[in-house]
Each structure stands twice: as structure tokens, then as C-alpha cells.
Amino acid sequence: MLESEVLVQQAVNNTKEQFANSPDLSNELMNEILDAFAAHTTMSKQALNSEKVRHALKDILLGPAQLYEALREQGSVS
């Protein structure tokens, strides 16, 4: 949304309240939600249909994401 020239101009030329009521803001928000949904759906379909993708996700979770360590830490705090 930060890349929208229309929203930039509206933010510059209007109060926050006026900007909040902009139909362009509502449209941009809806577009962003739909884009995020499409990306999530695509990624989910890839993971569901590919053992290779699921394995790569598991490697990320167990490596850089440190899922195991975070879970152990959570369990020791409880």
C-alpha cells in the first residue's frame, strides 16, 4: 500500500480522518487482502501437492526458524 501513488497523494492532501474514509483506501486494502489470500493459497497448494516442498518447509522450521528449540523452551517455562 505504501507504493500506491493515489494513497500517497491522499495522505499528503487530507486529514487522517478524511484519508480513513477514502474509497481508494478501502479498495487498496481489499486488493492487498486478495493478493495475500492468493499467495497463501498458492503456497498451501504447493505444500499439499509436493513432498519435496513439505520437506523443505520442515528443514526451515527445524533449522533457521528454530521450532524445536522454541518448543523446548516453552515447555521448560510451563
N, CA, C and O of each residue as an XYZ file, in Angstrom:
312
protein
N       0.818     -1.177      0.000
C       0.000      0.000      0.000
C       0.873      1.258      0.000
O       0.457      2.314     -0.476
N       2.074      1.131      0.534
C       2.992      2.266      0.548
C       3.421      2.672     -0.855
O       3.885      3.794     -1.055
N       3.277      1.789     -1.817
C       3.678      2.074     -3.193
C       2.570      2.716     -4.018
O       2.792      3.042     -5.184
N       1.398      2.905     -3.452
C       0.270      3.483     -4.165
C       0.400      5.001     -4.217
O       0.311      5.674     -3.191
N       0.610      5.531     -5.406
C       0.708      6.979     -5.579
C      -0.596      7.678     -5.186
O      -0.571      8.777     -4.631
N      -1.727      7.043     -5.473
C      -3.022      7.618     -5.117
C      -3.115      7.791     -3.608
O      -3.528      8.846     -3.126
N      -2.730      6.756     -2.858
C      -2.805      6.857     -1.403
C      -1.797      7.859     -0.850
O      -2.084      8.566      0.116
N      -0.621      7.917     -1.462
C       0.381      8.902     -1.027
C      -0.196     10.308     -1.174
O      -0.114     11.118     -0.251
N      -0.771     10.588     -2.324
C      -1.335     11.919     -2.563
C      -2.486     12.221     -1.607
O      -2.612     13.341     -1.112
N      -3.304     11.241     -1.358
C      -4.419     11.462     -0.439
C      -3.925     11.694      0.983
O      -4.488     12.519      1.703
N      -2.891     10.987      1.397
C      -2.340     11.179      2.738
C      -1.728     12.569      2.871
O      -1.845     13.207      3.918
N      -1.086     13.029      1.824
C      -0.456     14.348      1.850
C      -1.492     15.467      1.876
O      -1.289     16.489      2.532
N      -2.598     15.276      1.166
C      -3.564     16.355      0.957
C      -4.807     16.301      1.833
O      -5.701     17.132      1.675
N      -4.886     15.344      2.754
C      -6.087     15.205      3.568
C      -5.724     14.968      5.022
O      -4.593     14.607      5.348
N      -6.700     15.176      5.882
C      -6.515     14.823      7.292
C      -6.572     13.297      7.407
O      -6.987     12.601      6.480
N      -6.151     12.809      8.546
C      -6.195     11.366      8.778
C      -7.629     10.852      8.699
O      -7.871      9.776      8.152
N      -8.561     11.597      9.229
C      -9.970     11.189      9.185
C     -10.485     11.133      7.752
O     -11.166     10.181      7.369
N     -10.159     12.157      6.957
C     -10.572     12.153      5.552
C      -9.951     10.966      4.819
O     -10.609     10.278      4.039
N      -8.666     10.748      5.092
C      -7.958      9.633      4.457
C      -8.601      8.298      4.832
O      -8.763      7.423      3.982
N      -8.963      8.145      6.099
C      -9.575      6.901      6.570
C     -10.888      6.611      5.869
O     -11.277      5.450      5.738
N     -11.574      7.645      5.419
C     -12.857      7.477      4.743
C     -12.739      7.375      3.224
O     -13.752      7.329      2.526
N     -11.533      7.341      2.719
C     -11.311      7.293      1.276
C     -11.733      5.952      0.678
O     -11.325      4.899      1.169
N     -12.546      5.984     -0.378
C     -12.880      4.735     -1.059
C     -11.644      4.082     -1.680
O     -11.583      2.859     -1.811
N     -10.664      4.897     -2.060
C      -9.424      4.341     -2.618
C      -8.674      3.523     -1.575
O      -8.094      2.485     -1.896
N      -8.682      3.987     -0.326
C      -8.037      3.231      0.758
C      -8.731      1.883      0.932
O      -8.076      0.850      1.064
N     -10.056      1.904      0.930
C     -10.812      0.651      1.060
C     -10.514     -0.296     -0.093
O     -10.354     -1.499      0.114
N     -10.440      0.239     -1.303
C     -10.147     -0.591     -2.481
C      -8.745     -1.182     -2.413
O      -8.546     -2.363     -2.696
N      -7.773     -0.350     -2.034
C      -6.390     -0.832     -1.930
C      -6.268     -1.907     -0.853
O      -5.561     -2.898     -1.036
N      -6.959     -1.709      0.269
C      -6.934     -2.695      1.342
C      -7.508     -4.023      0.861
O      -6.936     -5.082      1.120
N      -8.633     -3.966      0.165
C      -9.250     -5.186     -0.360
C      -8.317     -5.876     -1.351
O      -8.191     -7.101     -1.332
N      -7.666     -5.107     -2.213
C      -6.720     -5.690     -3.174
C      -5.560     -6.379     -2.468
O      -5.132     -7.460     -2.873
N      -5.054     -5.752     -1.412
C      -3.949     -6.348     -0.663
C      -4.384     -7.641      0.030
O      -3.631     -8.614      0.059
N      -5.579     -7.650      0.579
C      -6.109     -8.852      1.227
C      -6.246     -9.977      0.207
O      -5.864    -11.117      0.474
N      -6.791     -9.651     -0.959
C      -6.958    -10.664     -2.006
C      -5.610    -11.179     -2.506
O      -5.463    -12.375     -2.762
N      -4.625    -10.292     -2.648
C      -3.286    -10.716     -3.068
C      -2.656    -11.649     -2.040
O      -2.043    -12.654     -2.398
N      -2.811    -11.310     -0.762
C      -2.259    -12.161      0.297
C      -2.949    -13.516      0.313
O      -2.301    -14.546      0.505
N      -4.255    -13.518      0.114
C      -5.017    -14.764      0.073
C      -4.555    -15.636     -1.095
O      -4.369    -16.843     -0.939
N      -4.372    -15.026     -2.254
C      -3.927    -15.777     -3.437
C      -2.537    -16.362     -3.216
O      -2.284    -17.515     -3.565
N      -1.641    -15.574     -2.641
C      -0.289    -16.070     -2.382
C      -0.315    -17.207     -1.369
O       0.392    -18.201     -1.531
N      -1.123    -17.064     -0.329
C      -1.236    -18.106      0.691
C      -1.828    -19.378      0.087
O      -1.363    -20.481      0.374
N      -2.846    -19.223     -0.742
C      -3.488    -20.375     -1.382
C      -2.496    -21.104     -2.286
O      -2.422    -22.332     -2.277
N      -1.740    -20.340     -3.062
C      -0.748    -20.938     -3.957
C       0.301    -21.713     -3.171
O       0.643    -22.842     -3.519
N       0.805    -21.099     -2.112
C       1.826    -21.758     -1.297
C       1.261    -23.012     -0.623
O       1.933    -24.042     -0.560
N       0.048    -22.924     -0.131
C      -0.569    -24.077      0.519
C      -0.776    -25.224     -0.459
O      -0.533    -26.382     -0.119
N      -1.220    -24.914     -1.663
C      -1.413    -25.949     -2.680
C      -0.087    -26.617     -3.022
O      -0.020    -27.836     -3.179
N       0.965    -25.817     -3.137
C       2.281    -26.383     -3.432
C       2.718    -27.329     -2.318
O       3.246    -28.407     -2.589
N       2.501    -26.932     -1.080
C       2.898    -27.772      0.048
C       2.064    -29.041      0.119
O       2.585    -30.114      0.424
N       0.777    -28.924     -0.161
C      -0.093    -30.099     -0.119
C       0.227    -31.091     -1.222
O       0.070    -32.298     -1.041
N       0.672    -30.588     -2.359
C       0.892    -31.446     -3.525
C       2.329    -31.902     -3.708
O       2.627    -32.614     -4.668
N       3.222    -31.514     -2.816
C       4.627    -31.855     -3.029
C       5.315    -32.244     -1.726
O       5.437    -31.437     -0.805
N       5.753    -33.473     -1.670
C       6.512    -33.928     -0.509
C       7.824    -33.167     -0.402
O       8.307    -32.901      0.698
N       8.400    -32.815     -1.551
C       9.655    -32.061     -1.574
C       9.475    -30.694     -0.901
O      10.336    -30.268     -0.132
N       8.369    -30.011     -1.185
C       8.094    -28.708     -0.572
C       7.875    -28.879      0.932
O       8.390    -28.093      1.727
N       7.116    -29.897      1.320
C       6.884    -30.139      2.748
C       8.196    -30.420      3.474
O       8.399    -29.951      4.594
N       9.078    -31.176      2.848
C      10.373    -31.486      3.441
C      11.203    -30.203      3.596
O      11.860    -30.002      4.618
N      11.166    -29.351      2.586
C      11.907    -28.094      2.652
C      11.358    -27.199      3.763
O      12.123    -26.557      4.482
N      10.038    -27.157      3.900
C       9.441    -26.377      4.979
C       9.855    -26.911      6.347
O      10.144    -26.142      7.263
N       9.880    -28.235      6.473
C      10.302    -28.843      7.735
C      11.761    -28.502      8.030
O      12.117    -28.237      9.178
N      12.604    -28.507      7.000
C      14.011    -28.137      7.193
C      14.151    -26.699      7.677
O      14.992    -26.402      8.525
N      13.328    -25.815      7.138
C      13.355    -24.412      7.572
C      12.899    -24.300      9.019
O      13.511    -23.594      9.820
N      11.812    -25.007      9.349
C      11.297    -24.961     10.724
C      12.310    -25.492     11.726
O      12.460    -24.936     12.813
N      13.002    -26.558     11.368
C      13.957    -27.168     12.290
C      15.313    -26.487     12.254
O      16.114    -26.653     13.174
N      15.579    -25.725     11.204
C      16.847    -25.007     11.078
C      16.702    -23.564     11.516
O      16.626    -23.273     12.710
N      16.662    -22.651     10.537
C      16.647    -21.218     10.857
C      15.483    -20.775     11.750
O      15.654    -19.867     12.563
N      14.336    -21.377     11.621
C      13.175    -20.964     12.417
C      13.259    -21.450     13.865
O      12.546    -20.936     14.727
N      14.110    -22.421     14.140
C      14.360    -22.945     15.482
C      13.086    -23.370     16.215
O      12.901    -23.067     17.393
N      12.219    -24.072     15.497
C      10.967    -24.548     16.091
C      11.223    -25.459     17.289
O      10.624    -25.282     18.350
N      12.111    -26.427     17.116
C      12.396    -27.379     18.197
C      12.854    -26.652     19.461
O      12.356    -26.913     20.556
N      13.804    -25.741     19.293
C      14.344    -25.023     20.441
C      13.266    -24.167     21.113
O      13.196    -24.102     22.341
N      12.438    -23.521     20.315
C      11.367    -22.677     20.862
C      10.354    -23.515     21.628
O       9.876    -23.099     22.683
N      10.023    -24.691     21.107
C       9.078    -25.564     21.786
C       9.651    -26.096     23.099
O       8.947    -26.169     24.107
N      10.925    -26.464     23.081
C      11.566    -26.953     24.315
C      11.604    -25.847     25.368
O      11.362    -26.088     26.551
N      11.908    -24.645     24.921
C      11.963    -23.532     25.857
C      10.578    -23.250     26.438
O      10.437    -23.000     27.635
N       9.588    -23.291     25.603
C       8.201    -23.079     26.056
C       7.805    -24.154     27.057
O       7.135    -23.864     28.048
N       8.216    -25.394     26.805
C       7.882    -26.494     27.704
C       8.591    -26.394     29.038
O       8.046    -26.820     30.056
N       9.784    -25.844     29.057
C      10.507    -25.752     30.322
C      10.039    -24.581     31.171
O      10.286    -24.558     32.377
N       9.373    -23.617     30.566
C       8.849    -22.466     31.295
C       7.537    -22.813     31.978
O       7.221    -22.280     33.042
N       6.781    -23.700     31.368
C       5.453    -24.037     31.886
C       5.492    -24.698     33.227
O       4.445    -25.035     33.780
